[in-house]
Amino acid sequence: MVRLMMPITDEEAEIIIKKLQAALDVAMDTGIVIEKEYEPWLKAKKDSIDFFYWNRYALYLEQDAMRTSGVIAAIDEVSDKIVDLAGDPNVAGTLHRRGLLLGDIQSGKTSNYIAVMNKAADVGYKVIILLTGTIESLRRQTQERVDEGFIGRSSKAYLQRNSQTIKKGVGSKDSRRFATGFTTESSDFKTAAVRSMNASLRNMTNEPVVFVLKKNAKTLQNLIGWLEDYNVNSQGVIDLPLLLIDDEADNASINTREDNDPTTINKHIRRILELFTKSSYIGVTATPFANIFILPEKTEDMENDDLFPSDYIYALDPPTNYIGGNEIFGDDAAYSGSLLPIDDAQEFFPYKHKQDIVLHGLPESLYSALRYFLLANAVRDINGDLTAHRSMLVNVSRFTKVQEQISKLIVEWLYEVQRDVRNYCKLDEEQACRNSSLAALRDTWNSSEYPFSKFGIEWEDVQQKYLLSAISSIEVRTINQRSASKLDYTEYSDTGLRVIAVGGLALSRGLTLEGLMVSYFHRNTQMYDTLMQMGRWFGYREGYKDLFRIWMPDDSIGWYAHITRASNELREDISRMNRMGATPKEFGLRVRAHPTSLIVTARNKMKHAERQECWITLDGEFFETPRFKNDIAAIRANRGKADKLIAKIIENCGKPVGSGRQPLFWKHVPSELISGFVRTYENHPLNMESDGTALESYIRKNTRFAKWDVLVVTSGGEDGVDIEGTDITIHPTVRPFSAKNSMLSVYGTKMRIGTMGLTKHGLSDAERRSAEERFRESKRREYESKYGDAAEQKLRSMSISDRAYLIENRDPIIIIHYLRPKAGSDLPKGYDTSKDLIVGYGIGFPKLSGSEPFYAVYYVNTVEQRQSFEDEIEEDQLDDIDE
C-alpha cells in the first residue's frame, strides 16, 4: 500500500511501517483522582457547549502532533475531568477551587494542560494565566506551545499590531476565532505594551485572554498593578472567571517563610486570585513529594495555605511509550543498560567548586559521551531520521563562567574532530584511522559497551558514507540566563537541529531538549527535590530507544533509584486512597509522614538553627542503611555491635531455624535486643529513616513489635568469616563502595545493600504467595495499559517489592548484612581488607490495622545533618550565577 502511494525503496518502506506500528502501539490511561466531595457539572452541560477550541486542538493533536486516537481520547477524558473539577465558571456568586496535577517529568503534562486551557475557554473561563518556572527560556518555549496549541496565531505579531494574522498550529485548522495573548514568545507581560493598545479585560472578553508568565516578582507585580488600575470594578474586584495554571508549582510558589509571611511569589499569586470573584487554581508538579505538602512546619499551616489543593489531586498517567524513572532506575528497569558511570570528573569540576575555577581540560568520560553523540547521529541518519532534532545535554556546574569554559573546550574539540573527519573520512579505514580523532571514533563504534554492533554496519562504511554529513552541522550552545544562545527548534523544523547544550538551571527546569540522545550529568546528589527536575532524559525516545545514553556518577544513580521507589510508594497510596474515598488533606498528611519527606524537610531547614519535629509513619515501610560513616572506628564499632547482637540472639533464642536458602534466620527475637542495636548503631545522618533514637522509641512504644524476625544474610562461597562469641560462620556479600567527604556509600543502579525480596523470610509459603498475588494485582491496571496482551507474562516475571511482604499480623524484621568491599572500592583510612567488614541493616515494619496511624518522631536539623548537607545547600541556593 505504501509503495502504491509513493515511489520509495524497500528500506524506506520498512522504516515507515515500523514508525506507524510504534505509533499505533501507544496507549494512555486516564489517571487517578483524590477529591473532596463536590457536585459534577460538566457532563450535564456538554450538549449545550460549543467546544470550538477543543475540537481544533484535537484535530491538531491528530494531524500535526501525530497522536493516536487512543491517546487523544484519553486526553479528552482527562481534560474533561480536570475542567469539571476546576469548577463551573458560570455558576452564580463566587468560585474558589484549588487543585493539583501530579505528572511525570517530560511526560506530556503540557499537552494535558493546554487541553484544559482549550476546554476552559469553551466552558466560559475568560482569563487564563499560565505560570511557568523562573527561567525566560522556559517561558518562551511554553509561549510557543500555547500559541500553537491554543491561541492559534503569533501573539508577537498581534501585540505589535501586525495587520496580517500569522496563523500557527490550531489556527491553521480553524481560524474563525482566536484567543488573545498578552504575552509573546519574545516578551513577558509588559504594562506599557498593553496600555498602548488601550486594552482591558472587560473590552477583550468575547474571546479568552491569555498570559504566559514566568515566576518573577516584578512581572507579577506589574500584572497586579495593571489588573488593579484598569480592570477592577467599583468593589475592587474583577467579575470574570479566572483559571490560573501554576506549572512547576513547587518551584518558587510555596510559602516558606516563618511567621506567616509568604514569599513574594506566593503572595503575588494569592493576590491575583483574590482579585477575581471566580478563580480556579491548578498547580502542576512532577513529584508526589511536592513542597506544598512538606515545607509548611505544621499540618495546619499546610491546610491553611491558600494554594493548598484542598479540592482535588489528580495523578496523571503517562502514555505507554514514556520512558521515566521506572524504566531507567526502577526494580525491573528495561533501560538500566543506558546508564554509564562517571568516575573521573571530580578532579576537573568537583561538586563543591567555585565560579573562578579554571579548567585546563575535560574528563575522558565526557569525551567518550561526546564521541558517542557524534556516532549516534550517524545511526539516526542511517535509520532515515534525517530531519529529526538531536540533542546532547552537559550539566556539570551551576556557574555561568564555568559553563562557558566547558562550552569553549567542547567547541575546540568538536572543531578538531569535524576538521579531521572532513580531511580523512574518504580514505580507507587503515589510512584514516592513523588520525587520532578517527581512531577514537572507530574504537567507540566497535566497543562492546555501546549498541552500535547490532546495526550490522562495518566501521569503514560509517566512516566513508555517513560520518561527515552526520556531524558537520552539530553545534555547541551555552544555555543559561545570561547567554544570548537559545534552543529554538522551530527554526530548524525542515533540517533538524543537532546541538550540544551546556548549562545548569536553564537545562534543569521544564525546558525540553528535543531528540535528547546523550546526557552528561555531574551535579550534587542530595538535592532530592531538584534531582527529578534535572532529569531531562525522561520522556519519549521513539526511533532511538536503543540509542539514548546517560552518563552520571554512581551515587546519583543510587539517589534516582531511591526517589523512584519512594515516588512509586506514594503513587500506590494514591490508588489506595482513591478506593477508600480519601481527601486531598489525607494525602497531604501521608506525604508529610512518608520517611523520604525527612530529607526534603531537612534540606529546607538547614539554614535555620532550630530543630524541627517530624511525625513519620513507618507502617508497612522498609528501608536500609546504604550510607556509612567514612571512619574506621565507626565501621569496626558497628561490626562489634552486630556480632554481639547475634550472640545475644543465640543466648535468648537458641540456634537459627533457617528460612529457605538462608540458614541464619530466627523468629520471636525480643524487641529489646533490636531496639538496643539500632539505638547504638553508628548511623550516618543521611540514613535519616534509620535514626537510632527515633527507631528505639517507635519500637518500644508499640506492643505489636514485641517479637522480631531476624535474618543474617550469608551469600555462600569459601571466604567464611566467624561471628565473634558464636560458632557461626557467615559469607559476606560483596558490594562496591565510594567515598565522598565523611560518607561511604554502597553504589550501583539501586543504592541497595541487599537484594530485593528478603522480607519474605518469616512468612509461610501460603502467606508469601498471597502477598505476591496482591502486589501483582495492585500493578495489573498499569501493566495491562502498558503491555497489553503481554501484561500477564510481565506480571508473573516482575520483581516483588520488600513492602509487599510486610503484611498485617506478621512480626517486624531486621536484616543484617556483613559487606565486603569490592576490589577497587574507596575505603576509609586504616581499613584492613583481610579482617574488616562493613555492617549495615535493613528494617521492615508490618502494616498495622486500625484507623489511626502510629508515628515515629524524628528531629531534623541536627549538627551532623547540617554538616552532611552543607555542600548540597550551597550548591542548590542559586544556579546559573556569575557573581
Steps between C-alpha positions, in 0.01 A plus 500: 500500500780740589678428171182566300477848646858613445820371334720390791758231559439183700719640780298824513174304503625289791591814699153651438324179602703473821419861592128445433499185711680680784247784490198270493630303798486808725218519755428721800295445812297773667667512842359510852345781701465566871231757554292672760130442451356732236217517248610410142358741244668466160334184374151645541595812298711345223221489245452877523871594479675583173841334542662711229840524666518136603387367162771681309762401760396135464540536124845651556599212728393250236639663186804696620607336828424153356327378816299181474125496542544314828731767642275786382197325653688470829600870492136582425379300800771632734444864401124457543558378854745780584274774363212347691709505818614857427141615540217652297601857401138590436374413846330780687701672773865422569727211409807393696657171385852370569651187344824326407603299194769243572682380190841368397802693378481564123191277475269738315351704784510799264271325250259424782483850641475657153202270448361633829557859382308432179205346679507764771459760226211302353312476831536870582826582675591846371847552648765228491838550666774243455797533734815329378820461700746776583694482173425711193610230253240265649234773486579562132479131420168472684362812325580343162309187598202704621500701177507173305255301711251757626526859374550401135702799385822683574441700816804710414354610166167578667648715777714682244176578317607314191215538253551147376403215731781246514319174557672226696409145600132483586439825312579314178221254580231759568566876493151629571593591858815567699578539865695817580854467629630787716847348506716385209781257426742793523347696787352432842213723620576868450255758629602759239423270208151425628433865588599607150218282369254663743404146594327370809352163583152644487522604135686187389276224630316383190787253493726395788809700591820304565814587695809276499720630780817393673508509878674831536398735780523814286299347214225382733494837675462674163208275415336564837545874452339489156213283627435738792535822298308407186276202568337492845142618551373738765528225762869456421461157336482360147172326428642257244589132547876434528687175444856516633728206413822493702749281315796384714277584798762405757755736343476852647126480581506365856481697822832413667547798729432497872239698695243457221690745278464348152775513248456770240395267217252321726356832612459625142327181384258524791433867424418422135253234611341740751435759230254272317157412633536160334840337506623146446863416577668188357852422616709267285789300641707197403565360847260374766745647753377844404607788721137599555468191720839495667634851556236642736626443854163392636216300353259789553737728309484258207120492504464878537732591212273657240675302226456164672307265265210461741250398229682236297828332411513339157779250427548484124613185322760540226456328162639150475799610291623731777846424642513620860657416833365144507631423153853626580546470878217270612514146632423349159650781292499418128758771427741468793765411241479859377674620817876549489697599812717811531801438722756751374328842513569601859855611425379727220185651653448384861145511633592795721690722260505879478415723208865596449621142444725475192452198276799370308321204348200273518469149648534206265145392588369824346704447185357145485148641526575757227636235264197285570270792411676551168462134409140485618430778250641281227274212607192726491596603146549139396154423643347770284426758774684768304295800614447396862636726774794353697625641830767434758483645851808594706411607856799512736502846658264767631740783405465671164874569482575130543232409246664737252840339556352154443328619182825651373691175556226296329492745206875461456476122516206488260677726251801269496289188456287654223818619326665158525191317377469740208865445407530123549159329493515406129828310542504128567461400865867430569621833361217704652546355848860607516333824602425498873148645464392234251670225700318602817165506318569155355586363845173640632303347212657158555478508881281230655390761755283667237219368275650584161598145407138389484436725202717271287696778329877485475697800620649576158152547354403733784823694463483543124126532434328651803732657756577833334141592423386378845732723702563805278199695624543421871550815705562589864276742689525634853151522648461717809338824613786712374570328172384640169453144373162334514354169394241582237436172326221651288759690295639164389175316432608419141854377572503414870726661761806303615628659817719447804335709773712605799332656801367472853162609633375597153542135400346373824157656530236420243700576184455223245804383307362357177646166394715470812735210428789558741505649850814575699399586856744566785324699769459463875292205609305583817273751321195275519245760397697619197658173384184388323465839330857470378403173333453639151567148366152387602249515217444347158772342289305364203737377234808498723407322824800274456734797446446745785766498773545675835837560661479576873684413825407181680371688802261697279375174348435373852308813595283481190423137583401603852280784376333267251415244770368766738288666229356160404397444859306826513337436165388163636357692795306722259336192349419363844364837621290532187335166580445612860352837401777691679538879474791718382569589861547133586740457209691808612534347846623175343771685305610686813518172689696309234860427608646659186342835591762521777776579256295770321410659832859480622645669196257788526570552871878487492534877498309526828638421843197332651412135463167401350290216631367269227235236559566212262303180462704186438188290449583252221837666430838347426833682487872431516825669601690540170712788634771457761730725695830513319682425822673174590411528870127525418522212252672274753257604775202398283663165424544438872141596578365269232711210633370565853140520376528157335661354812216637716240362258655153528510535877130595515355302209740216429634394165353646178199327350584597144276624222521378143857528379595727788610290801557788744142589581328530840141562602356650820809705587428742791459862392743620769786346304395671178430842650833492682685420179339775287546754782875441529572434132733770358255625239592752232269803539384478138342162578233717654237227539753296700547757773564281807319714756183524290499129417560387857213715626271379220576133573461534877165682479328244276409172669453341156878509463576286805638212290720523190617299204878526452689405185879509473575482129763251392586467135680167479853443375828412664598832657327437832533738795432403861255696713682583822363323808307243295569188296337658193684564176358737240595578142492880446325665208731684262395856418676796332560807719584861423614770742395864501625716785368345823274249324568152369222370276396181332455594139347345191175531313283436806688648801418182690705295743274196464311335219130565463249273666692392811203605713318187381700304759279435801183445295344164432484384139129583491557849644780568254291390199205708619717810549652461155160458338366814671803695382455381141130588509589851621712537184257334259328815376833670429647194327194429287504858379872488428556147371160389366496128422847457655384635836443162664846374413653827625305474826620143554865594448501833686710565810301509823573797725613462859190686617272237344606243758441731799149371547276548799550269797856405415790597727732783400829393345860619517751380241869520591754526218872437535651671196838451338606791276551406138855531369570860402249648746579815696584408858560698819850549629618199701253253345647147503352300213612174661283538808280811493138482379236770463170424674169647391140402556155514349190525714136439415185573697173319426184672393298582808124472518298780653380843389768707675859479371779436748776760469873508559629840609812622321695821543668661201768769489750338728862615487598182311226550244602863443857387436383231258277739309736796499630438149158424360334807650767729361478327164124539480454856625544656159574377154627656181678770698817689419563715804 
